[in-house]
Amino acid sequence: MTSKEKTKGFVLGKTNFALMAISLLIIILGFVLMLGEPSGETFNPDIFSTRRITVGPMISLFGFAAMVFAIMWKPKEK
């Protein structure tokens, strides 16, 4: 088998796609935690809650880091 024949197919494997899907769900969870009720025209002090300012962005950042790991991860050769 030549090296050209070996490269046919997908570069990423099933495991990579599964890890990427999990990472995407973590990112979406982080963005959902940052969401809240629209404040409208009145001031709502809930926009400065710990969930929106600290927890949500940290979870999203972790999801983005996990996405990089999922793309770069290469299974061990048998």
Phi and psi restraints in degrees (range 20) as a CNS / XPLOR table:
assign (resid 1 and name C) (resid 2 and name N)
       (resid 2 and name CA) (resid 2 and name C) 1.0 -81.4 20.0 2
assign (resid 2 and name N) (resid 2 and name CA)
       (resid 2 and name C) (resid 3 and name N) 1.0 166.7 20.0 2
assign (resid 2 and name C) (resid 3 and name N)
       (resid 3 and name CA) (resid 3 and name C) 1.0 -67.5 20.0 2
assign (resid 3 and name N) (resid 3 and name CA)
       (resid 3 and name C) (resid 4 and name N) 1.0 -27.2 20.0 2
assign (resid 3 and name C) (resid 4 and name N)
       (resid 4 and name CA) (resid 4 and name C) 1.0 -68.3 20.0 2
assign (resid 4 and name N) (resid 4 and name CA)
       (resid 4 and name C) (resid 5 and name N) 1.0 -37.1 20.0 2
assign (resid 4 and name C) (resid 5 and name N)
       (resid 5 and name CA) (resid 5 and name C) 1.0 -71.0 20.0 2
assign (resid 5 and name N) (resid 5 and name CA)
       (resid 5 and name C) (resid 6 and name N) 1.0 -30.9 20.0 2
assign (resid 5 and name C) (resid 6 and name N)
       (resid 6 and name CA) (resid 6 and name C) 1.0 -69.3 20.0 2
assign (resid 6 and name N) (resid 6 and name CA)
       (resid 6 and name C) (resid 7 and name N) 1.0 -29.7 20.0 2
assign (resid 6 and name C) (resid 7 and name N)
       (resid 7 and name CA) (resid 7 and name C) 1.0 -82.8 20.0 2
assign (resid 7 and name N) (resid 7 and name CA)
       (resid 7 and name C) (resid 8 and name N) 1.0 -2.2 20.0 2
assign (resid 7 and name C) (resid 8 and name N)
       (resid 8 and name CA) (resid 8 and name C) 1.0 -70.0 20.0 2
assign (resid 8 and name N) (resid 8 and name CA)
       (resid 8 and name C) (resid 9 and name N) 1.0 140.7 20.0 2
assign (resid 8 and name C) (resid 9 and name N)
       (resid 9 and name CA) (resid 9 and name C) 1.0 111.4 20.0 2
assign (resid 9 and name N) (resid 9 and name CA)
       (resid 9 and name C) (resid 10 and name N) 1.0 -170.4 20.0 2
assign (resid 9 and name C) (resid 10 and name N)
       (resid 10 and name CA) (resid 10 and name C) 1.0 -81.0 20.0 2
assign (resid 10 and name N) (resid 10 and name CA)
       (resid 10 and name C) (resid 11 and name N) 1.0 147.1 20.0 2
assign (resid 10 and name C) (resid 11 and name N)
       (resid 11 and name CA) (resid 11 and name C) 1.0 -76.9 20.0 2
assign (resid 11 and name N) (resid 11 and name CA)
       (resid 11 and name C) (resid 12 and name N) 1.0 -39.9 20.0 2
assign (resid 11 and name C) (resid 12 and name N)
       (resid 12 and name CA) (resid 12 and name C) 1.0 -95.0 20.0 2
assign (resid 12 and name N) (resid 12 and name CA)
       (resid 12 and name C) (resid 13 and name N) 1.0 145.9 20.0 2
assign (resid 12 and name C) (resid 13 and name N)
       (resid 13 and name CA) (resid 13 and name C) 1.0 -94.6 20.0 2
assign (resid 13 and name N) (resid 13 and name CA)
       (resid 13 and name C) (resid 14 and name N) 1.0 -176.9 20.0 2
assign (resid 13 and name C) (resid 14 and name N)
       (resid 14 and name CA) (resid 14 and name C) 1.0 -59.8 20.0 2
assign (resid 14 and name N) (resid 14 and name CA)
       (resid 14 and name C) (resid 15 and name N) 1.0 -41.1 20.0 2
assign (resid 14 and name C) (resid 15 and name N)
       (resid 15 and name CA) (resid 15 and name C) 1.0 -63.8 20.0 2
assign (resid 15 and name N) (resid 15 and name CA)
       (resid 15 and name C) (resid 16 and name N) 1.0 -39.8 20.0 2
assign (resid 15 and name C) (resid 16 and name N)
       (resid 16 and name CA) (resid 16 and name C) 1.0 -61.4 20.0 2
assign (resid 16 and name N) (resid 16 and name CA)
       (resid 16 and name C) (resid 17 and name N) 1.0 -43.6 20.0 2
assign (resid 16 and name C) (resid 17 and name N)
       (resid 17 and name CA) (resid 17 and name C) 1.0 -67.3 20.0 2
assign (resid 17 and name N) (resid 17 and name CA)
       (resid 17 and name C) (resid 18 and name N) 1.0 -36.1 20.0 2
assign (resid 17 and name C) (resid 18 and name N)
       (resid 18 and name CA) (resid 18 and name C) 1.0 -65.5 20.0 2
assign (resid 18 and name N) (resid 18 and name CA)
       (resid 18 and name C) (resid 19 and name N) 1.0 -43.7 20.0 2
assign (resid 18 and name C) (resid 19 and name N)
       (resid 19 and name CA) (resid 19 and name C) 1.0 -64.9 20.0 2
assign (resid 19 and name N) (resid 19 and name CA)
       (resid 19 and name C) (resid 20 and name N) 1.0 -36.8 20.0 2
assign (resid 19 and name C) (resid 20 and name N)
       (resid 20 and name CA) (resid 20 and name C) 1.0 -66.4 20.0 2
assign (resid 20 and name N) (resid 20 and name CA)
       (resid 20 and name C) (resid 21 and name N) 1.0 -37.8 20.0 2
assign (resid 20 and name C) (resid 21 and name N)
       (resid 21 and name CA) (resid 21 and name C) 1.0 -65.4 20.0 2
assign (resid 21 and name N) (resid 21 and name CA)
       (resid 21 and name C) (resid 22 and name N) 1.0 -42.3 20.0 2
assign (resid 21 and name C) (resid 22 and name N)
       (resid 22 and name CA) (resid 22 and name C) 1.0 -63.6 20.0 2
assign (resid 22 and name N) (resid 22 and name CA)
       (resid 22 and name C) (resid 23 and name N) 1.0 -41.8 20.0 2
assign (resid 22 and name C) (resid 23 and name N)
       (resid 23 and name CA) (resid 23 and name C) 1.0 -62.5 20.0 2
assign (resid 23 and name N) (resid 23 and name CA)
       (resid 23 and name C) (resid 24 and name N) 1.0 -40.4 20.0 2
assign (resid 23 and name C) (resid 24 and name N)
       (resid 24 and name CA) (resid 24 and name C) 1.0 -63.4 20.0 2
assign (resid 24 and name N) (resid 24 and name CA)
       (resid 24 and name C) (resid 25 and name N) 1.0 -39.7 20.0 2
assign (resid 24 and name C) (resid 25 and name N)
       (resid 25 and name CA) (resid 25 and name C) 1.0 -64.6 20.0 2
assign (resid 25 and name N) (resid 25 and name CA)
       (resid 25 and name C) (resid 26 and name N) 1.0 -36.8 20.0 2
assign (resid 25 and name C) (resid 26 and name N)
       (resid 26 and name CA) (resid 26 and name C) 1.0 -66.1 20.0 2
assign (resid 26 and name N) (resid 26 and name CA)
       (resid 26 and name C) (resid 27 and name N) 1.0 -41.0 20.0 2
assign (resid 26 and name C) (resid 27 and name N)
       (resid 27 and name CA) (resid 27 and name C) 1.0 -62.8 20.0 2
assign (resid 27 and name N) (resid 27 and name CA)
       (resid 27 and name C) (resid 28 and name N) 1.0 -45.2 20.0 2
assign (resid 27 and name C) (resid 28 and name N)
       (resid 28 and name CA) (resid 28 and name C) 1.0 -62.9 20.0 2
assign (resid 28 and name N) (resid 28 and name CA)
       (resid 28 and name C) (resid 29 and name N) 1.0 -40.0 20.0 2
assign (resid 28 and name C) (resid 29 and name N)
       (resid 29 and name CA) (resid 29 and name C) 1.0 -60.0 20.0 2
assign (resid 29 and name N) (resid 29 and name CA)
       (resid 29 and name C) (resid 30 and name N) 1.0 -42.4 20.0 2
assign (resid 29 and name C) (resid 30 and name N)
       (resid 30 and name CA) (resid 30 and name C) 1.0 -61.7 20.0 2
assign (resid 30 and name N) (resid 30 and name CA)
       (resid 30 and name C) (resid 31 and name N) 1.0 -41.4 20.0 2
assign (resid 30 and name C) (resid 31 and name N)
       (resid 31 and name CA) (resid 31 and name C) 1.0 -69.3 20.0 2
assign (resid 31 and name N) (resid 31 and name CA)
       (resid 31 and name C) (resid 32 and name N) 1.0 -35.3 20.0 2
assign (resid 31 and name C) (resid 32 and name N)
       (resid 32 and name CA) (resid 32 and name C) 1.0 -65.4 20.0 2
assign (resid 32 and name N) (resid 32 and name CA)
       (resid 32 and name C) (resid 33 and name N) 1.0 -38.3 20.0 2
assign (resid 32 and name C) (resid 33 and name N)
       (resid 33 and name CA) (resid 33 and name C) 1.0 -65.6 20.0 2
assign (resid 33 and name N) (resid 33 and name CA)
       (resid 33 and name C) (resid 34 and name N) 1.0 -27.8 20.0 2
assign (resid 33 and name C) (resid 34 and name N)
       (resid 34 and name CA) (resid 34 and name C) 1.0 -79.4 20.0 2
assign (resid 34 and name N) (resid 34 and name CA)
       (resid 34 and name C) (resid 35 and name N) 1.0 -16.8 20.0 2
assign (resid 34 and name C) (resid 35 and name N)
       (resid 35 and name CA) (resid 35 and name C) 1.0 -73.9 20.0 2
assign (resid 35 and name N) (resid 35 and name CA)
       (resid 35 and name C) (resid 36 and name N) 1.0 165.9 20.0 2
assign (resid 35 and name C) (resid 36 and name N)
       (resid 36 and name CA) (resid 36 and name C) 1.0 -169.2 20.0 2
assign (resid 36 and name N) (resid 36 and name CA)
       (resid 36 and name C) (resid 37 and name N) 1.0 -175.5 20.0 2
assign (resid 36 and name C) (resid 37 and name N)
       (resid 37 and name CA) (resid 37 and name C) 1.0 -67.3 20.0 2
assign (resid 37 and name N) (resid 37 and name CA)
       (resid 37 and name C) (resid 38 and name N) 1.0 143.1 20.0 2
assign (resid 37 and name C) (resid 38 and name N)
       (resid 38 and name CA) (resid 38 and name C) 1.0 -64.8 20.0 2
assign (resid 38 and name N) (resid 38 and name CA)
       (resid 38 and name C) (resid 39 and name N) 1.0 136.4 20.0 2
assign (resid 38 and name C) (resid 39 and name N)
       (resid 39 and name CA) (resid 39 and name C) 1.0 -77.3 20.0 2
assign (resid 39 and name N) (resid 39 and name CA)
       (resid 39 and name C) (resid 40 and name N) 1.0 -21.3 20.0 2
assign (resid 39 and name C) (resid 40 and name N)
       (resid 40 and name CA) (resid 40 and name C) 1.0 70.2 20.0 2
assign (resid 40 and name N) (resid 40 and name CA)
       (resid 40 and name C) (resid 41 and name N) 1.0 -143.9 20.0 2
assign (resid 40 and name C) (resid 41 and name N)
       (resid 41 and name CA) (resid 41 and name C) 1.0 -93.4 20.0 2
assign (resid 41 and name N) (resid 41 and name CA)
       (resid 41 and name C) (resid 42 and name N) 1.0 -11.2 20.0 2
assign (resid 41 and name C) (resid 42 and name N)
       (resid 42 and name CA) (resid 42 and name C) 1.0 -99.0 20.0 2
assign (resid 42 and name N) (resid 42 and name CA)
       (resid 42 and name C) (resid 43 and name N) 1.0 154.6 20.0 2
assign (resid 42 and name C) (resid 43 and name N)
       (resid 43 and name CA) (resid 43 and name C) 1.0 -74.5 20.0 2
assign (resid 43 and name N) (resid 43 and name CA)
       (resid 43 and name C) (resid 44 and name N) 1.0 131.9 20.0 2
assign (resid 43 and name C) (resid 44 and name N)
       (resid 44 and name CA) (resid 44 and name C) 1.0 -121.1 20.0 2
assign (resid 44 and name N) (resid 44 and name CA)
       (resid 44 and name C) (resid 45 and name N) 1.0 111.2 20.0 2
assign (resid 44 and name C) (resid 45 and name N)
       (resid 45 and name CA) (resid 45 and name C) 1.0 -68.7 20.0 2
assign (resid 45 and name N) (resid 45 and name CA)
       (resid 45 and name C) (resid 46 and name N) 1.0 -8.0 20.0 2
assign (resid 45 and name C) (resid 46 and name N)
       (resid 46 and name CA) (resid 46 and name C) 1.0 -69.1 20.0 2
assign (resid 46 and name N) (resid 46 and name CA)
       (resid 46 and name C) (resid 47 and name N) 1.0 -14.5 20.0 2
assign (resid 46 and name C) (resid 47 and name N)
       (resid 47 and name CA) (resid 47 and name C) 1.0 -68.0 20.0 2
assign (resid 47 and name N) (resid 47 and name CA)
       (resid 47 and name C) (resid 48 and name N) 1.0 -16.7 20.0 2
assign (resid 47 and name C) (resid 48 and name N)
       (resid 48 and name CA) (resid 48 and name C) 1.0 -102.2 20.0 2
assign (resid 48 and name N) (resid 48 and name CA)
       (resid 48 and name C) (resid 49 and name N) 1.0 23.3 20.0 2
assign (resid 48 and name C) (resid 49 and name N)
       (resid 49 and name CA) (resid 49 and name C) 1.0 -72.8 20.0 2
assign (resid 49 and name N) (resid 49 and name CA)
       (resid 49 and name C) (resid 50 and name N) 1.0 157.0 20.0 2
assign (resid 49 and name C) (resid 50 and name N)
       (resid 50 and name CA) (resid 50 and name C) 1.0 -62.8 20.0 2
assign (resid 50 and name N) (resid 50 and name CA)
       (resid 50 and name C) (resid 51 and name N) 1.0 -34.9 20.0 2
assign (resid 50 and name C) (resid 51 and name N)
       (resid 51 and name CA) (resid 51 and name C) 1.0 -62.2 20.0 2
assign (resid 51 and name N) (resid 51 and name CA)
       (resid 51 and name C) (resid 52 and name N) 1.0 -42.8 20.0 2
assign (resid 51 and name C) (resid 52 and name N)
       (resid 52 and name CA) (resid 52 and name C) 1.0 -78.0 20.0 2
assign (resid 52 and name N) (resid 52 and name CA)
       (resid 52 and name C) (resid 53 and name N) 1.0 -34.4 20.0 2
assign (resid 52 and name C) (resid 53 and name N)
       (resid 53 and name CA) (resid 53 and name C) 1.0 -95.2 20.0 2
assign (resid 53 and name N) (resid 53 and name CA)
       (resid 53 and name C) (resid 54 and name N) 1.0 -29.6 20.0 2
assign (resid 53 and name C) (resid 54 and name N)
       (resid 54 and name CA) (resid 54 and name C) 1.0 -114.8 20.0 2
assign (resid 54 and name N) (resid 54 and name CA)
       (resid 54 and name C) (resid 55 and name N) 1.0 -54.3 20.0 2
assign (resid 54 and name C) (resid 55 and name N)
       (resid 55 and name CA) (resid 55 and name C) 1.0 -68.3 20.0 2
assign (resid 55 and name N) (resid 55 and name CA)
       (resid 55 and name C) (resid 56 and name N) 1.0 -48.3 20.0 2
assign (resid 55 and name C) (resid 56 and name N)
       (resid 56 and name CA) (resid 56 and name C) 1.0 -58.8 20.0 2
assign (resid 56 and name N) (resid 56 and name CA)
       (resid 56 and name C) (resid 57 and name N) 1.0 -51.7 20.0 2
assign (resid 56 and name C) (resid 57 and name N)
       (resid 57 and name CA) (resid 57 and name C) 1.0 -63.0 20.0 2
assign (resid 57 and name N) (resid 57 and name CA)
       (resid 57 and name C) (resid 58 and name N) 1.0 -35.2 20.0 2
assign (resid 57 and name C) (resid 58 and name N)
       (resid 58 and name CA) (resid 58 and name C) 1.0 -66.2 20.0 2
assign (resid 58 and name N) (resid 58 and name CA)
       (resid 58 and name C) (resid 59 and name N) 1.0 -40.6 20.0 2
assign (resid 58 and name C) (resid 59 and name N)
       (resid 59 and name CA) (resid 59 and name C) 1.0 -66.9 20.0 2
assign (resid 59 and name N) (resid 59 and name CA)
       (resid 59 and name C) (resid 60 and name N) 1.0 -40.5 20.0 2
assign (resid 59 and name C) (resid 60 and name N)
       (resid 60 and name CA) (resid 60 and name C) 1.0 -63.7 20.0 2
assign (resid 60 and name N) (resid 60 and name CA)
       (resid 60 and name C) (resid 61 and name N) 1.0 -42.6 20.0 2
assign (resid 60 and name C) (resid 61 and name N)
       (resid 61 and name CA) (resid 61 and name C) 1.0 -61.8 20.0 2
assign (resid 61 and name N) (resid 61 and name CA)
       (resid 61 and name C) (resid 62 and name N) 1.0 -41.9 20.0 2
assign (resid 61 and name C) (resid 62 and name N)
       (resid 62 and name CA) (resid 62 and name C) 1.0 -61.4 20.0 2
assign (resid 62 and name N) (resid 62 and name CA)
       (resid 62 and name C) (resid 63 and name N) 1.0 -39.2 20.0 2
assign (resid 62 and name C) (resid 63 and name N)
       (resid 63 and name CA) (resid 63 and name C) 1.0 -64.7 20.0 2
assign (resid 63 and name N) (resid 63 and name CA)
       (resid 63 and name C) (resid 64 and name N) 1.0 -40.5 20.0 2
assign (resid 63 and name C) (resid 64 and name N)
       (resid 64 and name CA) (resid 64 and name C) 1.0 -66.0 20.0 2
assign (resid 64 and name N) (resid 64 and name CA)
       (resid 64 and name C) (resid 65 and name N) 1.0 -39.6 20.0 2
assign (resid 64 and name C) (resid 65 and name N)
       (resid 65 and name CA) (resid 65 and name C) 1.0 -64.5 20.0 2
assign (resid 65 and name N) (resid 65 and name CA)
       (resid 65 and name C) (resid 66 and name N) 1.0 -39.9 20.0 2
assign (resid 65 and name C) (resid 66 and name N)
       (resid 66 and name CA) (resid 66 and name C) 1.0 -66.0 20.0 2
assign (resid 66 and name N) (resid 66 and name CA)
       (resid 66 and name C) (resid 67 and name N) 1.0 -33.2 20.0 2
assign (resid 66 and name C) (resid 67 and name N)
       (resid 67 and name CA) (resid 67 and name C) 1.0 -65.5 20.0 2
assign (resid 67 and name N) (resid 67 and name CA)
       (resid 67 and name C) (resid 68 and name N) 1.0 -41.8 20.0 2
assign (resid 67 and name C) (resid 68 and name N)
       (resid 68 and name CA) (resid 68 and name C) 1.0 -62.4 20.0 2
assign (resid 68 and name N) (resid 68 and name CA)
       (resid 68 and name C) (resid 69 and name N) 1.0 -43.9 20.0 2
assign (resid 68 and name C) (resid 69 and name N)
       (resid 69 and name CA) (resid 69 and name C) 1.0 -61.3 20.0 2
assign (resid 69 and name N) (resid 69 and name CA)
       (resid 69 and name C) (resid 70 and name N) 1.0 -41.6 20.0 2
assign (resid 69 and name C) (resid 70 and name N)
       (resid 70 and name CA) (resid 70 and name C) 1.0 -64.7 20.0 2
assign (resid 70 and name N) (resid 70 and name CA)
       (resid 70 and name C) (resid 71 and name N) 1.0 -36.6 20.0 2
assign (resid 70 and name C) (resid 71 and name N)
       (resid 71 and name CA) (resid 71 and name C) 1.0 -74.3 20.0 2
assign (resid 71 and name N) (resid 71 and name CA)
       (resid 71 and name C) (resid 72 and name N) 1.0 -38.8 20.0 2
assign (resid 71 and name C) (resid 72 and name N)
       (resid 72 and name CA) (resid 72 and name C) 1.0 -82.6 20.0 2
assign (resid 72 and name N) (resid 72 and name CA)
       (resid 72 and name C) (resid 73 and name N) 1.0 -16.6 20.0 2
assign (resid 72 and name C) (resid 73 and name N)
       (resid 73 and name CA) (resid 73 and name C) 1.0 -66.8 20.0 2
assign (resid 73 and name N) (resid 73 and name CA)
       (resid 73 and name C) (resid 74 and name N) 1.0 131.6 20.0 2
assign (resid 73 and name C) (resid 74 and name N)
       (resid 74 and name CA) (resid 74 and name C) 1.0 -123.6 20.0 2
assign (resid 74 and name N) (resid 74 and name CA)
       (resid 74 and name C) (resid 75 and name N) 1.0 125.7 20.0 2
assign (resid 74 and name C) (resid 75 and name N)
       (resid 75 and name CA) (resid 75 and name C) 1.0 -67.0 20.0 2
assign (resid 75 and name N) (resid 75 and name CA)
       (resid 75 and name C) (resid 76 and name N) 1.0 154.4 20.0 2
assign (resid 75 and name C) (resid 76 and name N)
       (resid 76 and name CA) (resid 76 and name C) 1.0 -68.3 20.0 2
assign (resid 76 and name N) (resid 76 and name CA)
       (resid 76 and name C) (resid 77 and name N) 1.0 141.7 20.0 2
assign (resid 76 and name C) (resid 77 and name N)
       (resid 77 and name CA) (resid 77 and name C) 1.0 -73.0 20.0 2
assign (resid 77 and name N) (resid 77 and name CA)
       (resid 77 and name C) (resid 78 and name N) 1.0 142.7 20.0 2
